[in-house]
Amino acid sequence: MPKPNRATFGKAARKLGLQLHVLFARAERDFHTVFEAVSQLRVGALLIGGDAFFVGQRDMLIALAASHAIPAIYFDRKFVAAGGLMSYGGSLTEMFRLIGVDTGRILKGEKPSDLPVQQSTKVDLVINLKTAKALGLTFPITLLGRADEVIE
């Protein structure tokens, strides 16, 4: 599964008749500026991209999204477990399973250079209903039924 980029998101947004705003935060000090811009633009939702920098800033990002009442989608379920609205991203369980399979093959004598490159294609959808309620949002029962995890 190729990693989505700005062009991919832009194309999807146009297809849905939506406008995409790309905002960057390269340091913690940028977060307040970005969230103010998000509020001024009156966006309907915020997608926090998959970046290791954001993992260390998880609590601040969740708090800012809540204080600005902006529905935010994250790349990892840990954000949702900590109070974020929802996540949609690669399944860590599946990635670790693939690593285990490759490790087993190497321990049985295969050369790492002979192993095929693998990429997990499973994604997990996690929804936090408590956060949704705080934002005044409801999810269709069909979406809740397709979620890999619903936190109540």
Secondary structure, 3 states (H helix, E strand, C coil): CCCCCHHHHHHHHHHCCCCCCCCCCCCCCHHHHHHHHHHHHCCCCEECCCCHHHHHCHHHHHHHHHHCCCCEEECCHHHHHCCCCEEEEECHHHHHHHHHHHHHHHHCCCCHHHCCCCCCCCEEEEEEHHHHHHCCCCCCHHHHHHCCEEEC
